[in-house]
Structures are given as C-alpha cells and as structure tokens.
Amino acid sequence: MTVWETLVGQEAVVATLRTAAVAASAGIRAAAGGGDGPAGARSGMTHSWLFTGPAGAGRQEAARAFAAALTCEREPPGCGECNGCHTVLTDTATDLRTVTPEGFSLGVKDVRALVRDAASAPTAGRWRILLLTDADRLTEAAANALLKALEEPAERAVFLLCAPSVEDVLPTIRSRCRTVALRLPSAADVRGMLLREGIDDRLAQTAARASQGHLALARRLATDEAARAHRAAVLRIPSRLGRVGDCLAAAAELVGAANADAEAANTERDEVETEALKTALGVGATATGGKSRSARAPKAGAKARSMVVRGAAGALKELERTQKSRGRRTVLDSLDRALVDLAGLYRDVLAEQLGAPVDPIHADHAAEAAGLAAGSTPEQTLRRLEAVLATRAALADNPGLVPLLAVESLTLVLRDG
C-alpha cells in the first residue's frame, strides 16, 4: 500500500505530489552525482507548500503522505513500506517536526523552535521537513517569524503548512508557498474507503452520507456506537422543541455532551502532562530525599523540607492555561460537529419540501425529516438552516462566546421558526 492510497478522492492532488516527489528525488540524486542539485528540480519541487481544503478533506494526511514520499528510500518514492515512509507516517522520523496548536493559536515560541530546526541539515533522511497542521492559527508574531524562514529557506528544508483556505493565511506567507487544494471526497469515495477497511456495506453507506465527506467522522460513525448514538440524539432535537423549557433542556444536553466529550478526550492526558512536568521540575521532592546514602540521617521528628524550583509555579500555570484552552477547543469542535449534523437535517427537510432530486444526507432519519417537512414551510426551514449556520460561525469566530447561551438562543429560533 503506497502513501498515496490514504488520500481518498484526491486524484489531482496525488498526481501533483507524486510528480514533485519524483522531481525532488531526481534532484537529490543529481546533487550526489555532482550535478545540479535540489535547486535544479524546482519546477516540480519547492521548499514551501500550503495544503488547503475543508475540515475532514485530509489536509494533514496529504501533507504527511508527501513528507513520507520525500523521505522514501525506494523508487518511485512513496512506497509506504520502507523505514523512511514508516517513520514519517507514525510521526517518529528524526527529520520531521510536527507542530499542532493545543489551543486556539500557535505562538511565536513554537514557530521559532521550528525555524531553528529548519536551519539544521537532515540527520538521517534527504530533507528536514517542518509540518504545521493549523497554519491558520498563527499569531501575528508567529507568522512574522515563519515568514523570515520562508524568505531564505535552508537548502534541504521543506515547510508543509495546512489551513482551511488560502485566505486564512497571510498574503506574504501564501505568496511564498505552492498551494495544493483538496476537496471533500464524494460519498461514493468515502463508502469505498470504509468497505476496504472491512465495514458492513449498509453501515458504510450511512456513515459516508452522514459524514458529508469528513473522513475521520465517517470512520468514527462506522466503528463507534457511542458516536452514532450521539448523532441520533442531535437529530432528534428539532422534534423535541415544543416549549421554552424543552428548548433550554435540549441546549443543556447538547452542551453537556460536548463537555463530556472534552473531559473524556483530555482528562487522562492532562494528568499525565501535569505529573510529568512536576517530576521534571522536582515539585514535591524533599531536601532530605536528595541526600546521598552516606549523608547523615535526619534527626528524629524533623520535618522534610520541600524543594522550591525557580519558575515551577509559572510553568505549571502555563501548562494549566494550555490545557484549559485545549479543552475549550475540544468542546467547540464537538458542538460544531453537532451543528453540521443539524444543518444537514434541515437541508434534507428543505429538499423534501421542494421535491429536489438529491440524495438525503441523513437517509436513516428520513422519518424525522418528513415529519418536520410536513409541519413547516420552506421559508421556515430556510430560516432555521440559516440560524444553525449563523450559530456555527459565531462560535468559530468568537472563542469567548458562552456555548450554552449560543445554543439556547439557537433552539429558541428553531422552535419559533
């Protein structure tokens, strides 16, 4: 299985990246033979790339597949089986540095570390590869630090940036990158992927349509019963909004489920990170515990003195802030997914009302869509759909917005139409 087979429904992207990987390999071989090196292969290969596309299209997967092909030890590059490919795909390659923001932004400290790595020569492979999974989250200072590295790149450094669209990246940065635009794969492409992974045909069809091209979500819906139950609960919300109290209860349940998702995803990781940092800083260690065996034993009744590590409190507070930001981002991501499901349901309702000859997104909830269609007008449905999309945009654009208030407002609009 080659590295390109993970890119579902992206034939044009695969062709572009495969050509570039072949050109890069040819340039390296020419340099080894004393000829024109990597600079001579720039027609197919460049030092900075920008991978764009909607959430779930596989931006990061495409960037990592390309990184694996650049590190591949075989010809043509991208075999997916050699040590070079394997270490990149598992994020253990010594010449690959991956930076993912834990919260809502990517700060200058992380980018400066990335730039320092870019200046170093590869240690094991052909290229030093720097992967930024969310380049749209760069702070202004971080973007300026990155721009300097892109203006004067090291000979063997390759920057791979991922963002939803070119507009999400500063013009000065995107102008120095070659853009690779991914699209959401079709339901047929996603269904084929799930079938190849051993999923039942009926479940694969349902998950492919419900995911609306989001590959990770399709896999989760196909393999996780809890994810399917959560989606079903979200799609039942419109039929529950009879009274104001019902609206507030539905909103509380939706936000509560998102908080539970965040806690399940982050609690264990937060605890491990905190304990690891405390151990590294020596927090909780005692002065008597640090003595050698030959040292005199403490007097009876003497209390052990806790060691005070300079900067420990600040480091722990910084970690706590990072963890809180990560947790809130997980909550908002979960809510966003629920809102996408709701938008898909109202799209199905509108298609039912207008008699549009399109396949439903939530075919397994056709009864709910038919009931909502019979009890409302197309104008009401359109207003409700617009309200869902507006709430989604508000939560994405205003991280400080209280999720419960936003969702309560939405459920009231869905009730009144």
Buried (B, 14 or more C-beta within 10 A) or exposed (E): EBBBEBBBBBEEBBEBBBEBBBBBBBBBBBBEEEEEBBEBBBEBBBBBBBBBBBBBBBBBBBBBBBBBBBBBEEEEBBBBEBEBBBBBBEEEBEBBBBBEBBBBBBBBEBBBEBBEBBEEEBEEBBBBBBBBBBBBBBBEEBBBBBBEBBEEBBEBBBBBBBBBBBEBBBEEBBEBBBBBBBBBBEBEBBBBBBBEEEBEEEBBBBBBBBBBBBBEBBBBBBBEEEBBEBBBBBBEBBEBBEEEEBBBBBBBBBBEBBBEBBBEBBEEEBEEBBEEBBEEBBBEBBEBEEEEEEEEEBEEEEEEEEBEBEEBEEBBEEBBEBBEBBBBBBBBBBBBBBBBBBBBBBBBBBBBBEEEEEEBBBEBBEEBBBBBBEEBEBEBBBBBBEBBBBBBEEBBEEEEBEBBEBBBBBBBBBBEB
